[in-house]
Amino acid sequence: MKKDDSRVVAADFPREQNLASISGVQPKLVGRMVDGAFITGLTDQEFYARYEVCVDLVNQLTVYCIRKLNESRVMDVPTLLPLVQKSAESKDWDLSVLELAWVMKQLASRLEEQQVKEAQEDCAEANFARMTDSSDSARLAKAEQDVPERSDFGKFRGRRE
């Protein structure tokens, strides 16, 4: 079994130990033989494969949620996330409770980042429009009038007409 050091798993991704119990008087350890050794839980490859599945699910759900938010201006992130989680819980995706919680946490984080990015873009557009529109600002309109006309390119215009 080769270890691939290039694989990086998020530090907060849950690493569950598959604890099992077998009835009887003596304590028993549940394990399986992999490459000649008894192990409990997941191998590194299995753990990384589960991580990749969860990351892929986060990517797919992010695209889905952004599409739903754009389709419906009434829907917001706090309303949409519980609906997505309820739907994900009803699917047979073979995710543990901790893995699904991690997926939802990552999804919420990505949607929050997306909202902040959109708000910054909206703010920048609004600021640009406010700065170049002299109809709302008497000071800006006065400043435009005070700019001398030049014969080589005409009167200064701060906004498109």
FENGI-V645222 format. One record per helix or strand of 3 or more residues. SS is the DSSP state (a for helix, b for strand). FROM is the first residue (numbers start at 1). LEN is the number of residues. If there is no record, write none. Layout:
BEGIN
ss=SS from=FROM len=LEN
ss=SS from=FROM len=LEN
END
This chain:
BEGIN
ss=b from=32 len=3
ss=b from=37 len=3
ss=a from=44 len=28
ss=a from=77 len=14
ss=a from=97 len=36
ss=a from=138 len=9
END
